[in-house]
């Protein structure tokens, strides 16, 4: 079976562990349907999704009400590292299986895109964090969160898979993503934030 196979499934059920954190710059109450879409697609590949908190919505305990996060996150290594440290401090005694989770941080940021996974949010062995902006509501396939989780699982690879012959794969840059390739399933199977069910 090739790395581009669309039929590969995890041999043993894998659960991806996430922690949703909301910053003041993000004015929506939730993930706009991304977690549900991710769960549905992942299930086809024998992969589950563990959300903290349940359903991934916004609550006081998973919000980071610091004044510096009322504005978009600057596109600098220093800003991303500080963000990750602040998020880790907020979730470390709350999230089951911490630190083996990938933070999904709902915020506005200076970098271009509906979602980004800056490599400088990786601290130590932890996986890079995923940042999701309000402009994500314009993405019809609802794959922004899962796409960014793919970047985190595939670290240090940072490019998209925009090949015409696999258009529609999770790591394609355009809307309309609806399947995973074998190498993407394998990356999730071995991700820092994955565990066997």
N, C-alpha and C positions, 0 to 999 in steps of 0.2 A: 504494500500500500504506500503510495507516494506521500510526500509532505503536503501536497495539494489536495489530497483526498477529502471529499466532503462527507464521507460516510464513517469516518473514524469516531469512535466513542471511547470514553474512559473505561478501561476494563473493570475498575472498581469505583464505586460512587465517591465523588470528590465534592467537598463543600468549600466554597470560597467565602471567607469571612471579611465582612465590611463593617466600618463604623462611620455613620453619617454625622457630620459636624457642620453647623450653620454659623456663618459670620454675619455681622450687621449689614454689610453691603448687599447681601442677597435678600431681596424683598418678597420672595415667594414662600409659602408655608411648607412646601414639600418638593419632591424630586421630579414632579410633572410626569409621572408614569414610567420613568426609566427603570426603576428597580423591578417593577412587574414585568416589563418587556424583557429585561435581562434574565429573570427567572424562567420565563417561558422558553426563550431560546436556549439557555444553558441546559435545561432539562432534557432536550433532544440529544444531548451529548453525554448524558449520565453525570451531569454536574449540577450541584445545588448551590443556593446562595443563602448565607446566614447574615441577617441584617441586625445591626444595633443602631438605634433601638428598633423594636418590631415595626415593620413597614417603612422605616427610614425617615419618618416625619420629623418636623421641627418641634423641639421642646426646650425648656429652660436648661435642662441638664446636658443637652448636646449642642448648646449654643455657646459661642465664645464672645461675650459682650465687651470686648476690649476696644477702646476708642480708636486705636490704630487700624482696626479692621472695618471702620466705617467707610473708608476709601478703598479703591481697587488696589490689589496687591501689586507693588512695583515688580517689573520683570528683571529682578536681580537675584543673584545667588544668595546674598545676605538676607533679603526679604523672605525667600522661600525657606531657608534654613530656620529663621526665626519663627515663621508660621508653623513649620513642622514641630518645633520644640514646644510651642504654645499648645498645639493640638494634642501632642503626646501627653502633656501635663494635664490637660482636661479629661482625657479618656483613660489614662493608665489604670486607675483604680475602679473604673466603671465597666469597661468592656470585657466580656468573657474572652479568654484566650489571648488577651493582649500580651505581648506585642505582635502576635501572629495575625494581624489584620491589615487591611488596606484602608486608610482613611479616605472617605469621599467628602471633600470639603466644598460646600456650597458657598460661593463668594464671587465677587467681581474681581477681575485682574486686568492688568495693563496689556498683557500678551494677547495676540490675536487668536480667536477661536472660541467655540462654545464650551470646550473643555481642553485642559492641558494636564500633562503629567511631568512636571519639571524634575529632572534628574537630581537637582540639588535639594529636593525634599526627601531624598533617601538619606537616612541617618544610620550609620553602622550597617547591620545586616538587614534592617527593615526595608520593605519594598517602597518605592516612590509613591507619594500621595497623588490622588486625582483631584483636580480642581474643576468645578462645574459652575458655569455662569448662567445668568437668567436668560441669555440668548439661546440657551439650549431648548427653550420652548418652541423655537422655529424648526427644529430638526424632527421631521415626521416619523422616522423609523424608531425613535426613542432609544437609540443605541449609544448615546453619548457616554453614559456612565460605564457601560460594558466595554466600549471601545477604549476608554481611558484605562480601565482595569487591564485590558489587553496590553497596553503600553507598559503598565507596571509589571505585569507577569513576564513580558518579553525583555525587560531591562537586561543589558544596556542597549539593546537594539532600539533605535528611535524612529526609524523610517516607517512610512505607511506602505501598504501593499496595494498599489493602484494598478496592478497588471490587468489588462483587458480580459484575459482568459479566466480570471477569478473575480470579476467585478461583482460586487455585492457581498464580498467577504467582510468579516467584522473589522479588519484593519484597513479597509478601504477608506479613503478620506471623505468620500461623498456620501450623501444620504442614500438610503435604499439598501442598507446592510441587513442580510437575513440568514447568513450561514457562517459556520466556522470551518476553517481548514485544519487538517490534522496537526500541523505544527502549532496552531493556536490552542487547540485542545490540550496538547502535550504541555505547552507553556503554563496553562492554568493548572494542570495536574501537578506540576512541580513548583508552583509559585510559593513564595514565602508565606502567603496568606491562605494556603490551601491545607485541608486536612481530609483524611479519609472518614467517611460516614460510619 
